Amino acid sequence: MLQDNFIVRCTHCGAKNRIPRSRAGEKAVCGKCRTPLPLTAVYPERTLVVDERTFDAEVLRFPGPVLALFWAPWCGHCQRLLPIFDELATEFTGLVKFIKIDMDKCPSLTSQYQVMSVPTMLAFKNGKVANRLVGALPKDQIVYHLRALL
């Protein structure tokens, strides 16, 4: 059975710590240095699917950086980008939150952020758009933009 976990990076030693969602309310300490962990910015260890109802809580009010992928199931470039996006979510766990938004199911978000083509990635920092990446970019270019976001 796959358990839903969050990853929290220790502010003292930088180690990634896996915390089960069922225990998120408990006090946590780093497994490496035993420093108390701040649970204000928890990062899921995989991409999240977000809709118009959950967008505000998952993106705008999230205290850390977020990379949002606007995609569509009928888009060939999106289908090729999705596995890369999932890989990046694993590689940047504890640093960046990765979310996917199906633009056909979320037309008001698509319109609000002026997404005219797919795939489009929006990098959010402190609840505001910090960067816009349009098209199925190679992994190394996405990594370059992610490092600039940090």
C-alpha positions as CSV (number, residue, x, y, z in Angstrom):
1,M,0.0,0.0,0.0
2,L,1.4,3.4,-1.0
3,Q,1.4,5.8,1.8
4,D,1.1,9.5,1.2
5,N,4.3,11.3,2.5
6,F,5.7,14.7,2.6
7,I,9.4,15.6,2.4
8,V,10.8,18.3,4.7
9,R,14.3,19.5,4.3
10,C,16.2,20.2,7.5
11,T,17.2,23.8,7.9
12,H,20.3,22.8,9.9
13,C,22.0,20.0,7.9
14,G,20.0,20.0,4.7
15,A,18.9,16.3,4.9
16,K,15.6,15.3,3.4
17,N,13.1,13.8,5.9
18,R,10.1,11.7,4.9
19,I,7.0,12.3,7.0
20,P,3.8,10.3,6.6
21,R,0.8,12.6,6.1
22,S,-1.0,10.7,8.9
23,R,1.7,12.0,11.3
24,A,2.0,15.5,10.0
25,G,0.5,17.0,13.2
26,E,3.2,15.5,15.4
27,K,6.5,17.2,16.3
28,A,9.2,15.9,13.9
29,V,13.0,15.9,14.2
30,C,15.6,15.4,11.5
31,G,16.7,11.8,11.3
32,K,20.3,12.9,10.7
33,C,21.0,15.7,13.2
34,R,17.9,15.5,15.5
35,T,17.1,19.2,14.9
36,P,13.3,20.0,15.1
37,L,11.8,20.2,11.6
38,P,9.7,23.2,10.5
39,L,6.5,21.8,9.1
40,T,5.4,25.1,7.6
41,A,6.7,24.2,4.1
42,V,6.0,20.5,3.4
43,Y,6.7,19.2,0.0
44,P,5.0,16.1,-1.4
45,E,7.4,13.6,-2.9
46,R,5.5,13.5,-6.2
47,T,3.5,15.8,-8.4
48,L,0.1,16.9,-7.2
49,V,-3.0,17.3,-9.4
50,V,-4.6,20.7,-8.6
51,D,-7.9,22.1,-9.7
52,E,-9.6,25.5,-9.3
53,R,-10.9,24.6,-5.9
54,T,-7.4,23.6,-4.4
55,F,-5.2,26.0,-6.4
56,D,-5.2,28.8,-3.8
57,A,-4.2,26.6,-0.9
58,E,-1.7,24.5,-2.8
59,V,0.0,27.3,-4.8
60,L,-0.7,30.8,-3.7
61,R,-0.5,30.2,0.0
62,F,2.3,27.7,-0.1
63,P,5.4,29.3,1.5
64,G,8.0,27.7,-0.9
65,P,8.5,27.7,-4.6
66,V,6.0,25.9,-6.8
67,L,6.3,24.8,-10.5
68,A,2.8,24.5,-12.1
69,L,2.4,22.6,-15.4
70,F,-0.6,23.5,-17.5
71,W,-1.2,20.6,-19.8
72,A,-3.9,18.8,-21.7
73,P,-4.5,15.1,-22.3
74,W,-4.8,15.5,-26.1
75,C,-1.4,17.3,-26.3
76,G,1.4,15.2,-27.7
77,H,4.1,17.5,-26.3
78,C,2.5,17.4,-22.9
79,Q,2.5,13.6,-22.9
80,R,6.3,13.6,-23.6
81,L,6.9,16.2,-20.9
82,L,4.9,14.5,-18.1
83,P,7.5,11.8,-17.3
84,I,10.2,14.5,-17.2
85,F,8.1,16.6,-14.9
86,D,7.6,13.6,-12.6
87,E,11.3,12.9,-12.5
88,L,12.0,16.5,-11.6
89,A,9.5,16.3,-8.8
90,T,11.5,13.5,-7.3
91,E,14.9,15.2,-7.8
92,F,13.8,18.5,-6.3
93,T,11.8,17.0,-3.4
94,G,12.1,19.3,-0.4
95,L,13.0,22.3,-2.6
96,V,10.2,22.8,-5.1
97,K,6.5,21.7,-5.1
98,F,5.4,20.4,-8.5
99,I,1.7,20.5,-9.5
100,K,-0.2,19.6,-12.7
101,I,-3.2,21.5,-13.9
102,D,-5.4,20.0,-16.7
103,M,-6.3,23.2,-18.5
104,D,-9.5,21.6,-20.0
105,K,-10.8,21.1,-16.5
106,C,-9.7,24.4,-15.1
107,P,-10.6,27.1,-17.7
108,S,-10.7,30.0,-15.3
109,L,-7.1,29.3,-14.1
110,T,-6.0,29.0,-17.7
111,S,-7.6,32.3,-18.5
112,Q,-6.4,34.0,-15.3
113,Y,-2.8,33.2,-16.0
114,Q,-3.1,33.8,-19.7
115,V,-2.1,30.3,-20.8
116,M,-2.4,30.4,-24.5
117,S,-0.5,27.2,-25.5
118,V,0.4,23.9,-23.9
119,P,2.5,22.8,-22.3
120,T,3.1,26.0,-20.2
121,M,5.0,25.9,-16.9
122,L,4.6,28.8,-14.4
123,A,7.1,29.1,-11.5
124,F,5.5,30.7,-8.4
125,K,7.5,32.2,-5.6
126,N,5.7,33.7,-2.6
127,G,2.4,33.3,-4.4
128,K,3.4,35.3,-7.4
129,V,4.4,34.2,-10.9
130,A,8.2,34.5,-11.1
131,N,8.8,32.8,-14.5
132,R,6.9,31.4,-17.4
133,L,8.2,28.5,-19.6
134,V,6.3,27.7,-22.7
135,G,6.7,24.5,-24.7
136,A,8.1,21.1,-24.1
137,L,11.6,22.2,-23.0
138,P,14.5,19.7,-22.5
139,K,15.0,18.6,-18.9
140,D,18.3,20.6,-18.5
141,Q,16.6,23.9,-19.5
142,I,13.9,23.3,-16.9
143,V,16.5,22.5,-14.3
144,Y,18.3,25.7,-15.2
145,H,15.2,27.7,-14.5
146,L,14.4,25.8,-11.3
147,R,17.9,26.6,-9.9
148,A,17.3,30.3,-10.6
149,L,14.0,30.0,-8.7
150,L,15.8,28.8,-5.6
